[in-house]
Amino acid sequence: MQPTQSLSLKIVDKVAEREGVQPEELNPPIHDAINTDALDSLYDARDSEKNPSIIEFAYNGYTVTVDSRGDVDLENRVAALDPEKTVV
């Protein structure tokens, strides 16, 4: 059985895919935006009933939203701050 990927690595992979780069090429690293150990422990599979309803933070130009199931959504930060602005 393969261990599940940590939430922080899932976020890094999703941002890297959106940016068209390898995860290790992202700058700044995710731990500059959020405490990854704390984030991962909040969504520990052994304690899924205690997951927060939503966590939201800024990373690498995106607003990252994580729901209670650990699903990750990325929104361009400019669009999140001002819905009237169009991002190209």
Residue pairs with C-beta under 8 A, 6 or more apart in sequence:
4 45
5 13
6 36
6 40
7 39
7 40
7 42
7 43
7 66
7 70
7 72
8 30
8 31
8 34
8 36
8 39
8 40
9 23
10 70
10 72
11 30
11 59
11 64
11 66
11 72
12 23
12 26
12 30
13 23
14 72
14 74
15 26
15 30
15 59
15 60
15 62
15 64
15 74
16 22
16 23
16 25
16 26
18 62
18 74
19 26
19 60
26 60
27 60
28 60
30 36
30 59
30 60
33 57
33 58
33 59
33 60
34 57
34 59
39 55
39 66
42 51
42 52
42 55
43 51
43 66
43 70
51 68
51 69
51 70
52 68
53 67
53 68
54 65
54 66
54 67
54 68
55 65
55 66
56 63
56 64
56 65
56 66
57 63
57 64
58 64
58 77
61 76
61 77
62 74
62 75
62 76
62 77
63 74
63 75
63 76
63 77
63 80
64 72
64 73
64 74
65 72
65 73
65 74
65 75
66 72
66 73
67 73
76 87
78 85
78 87
79 85
79 87
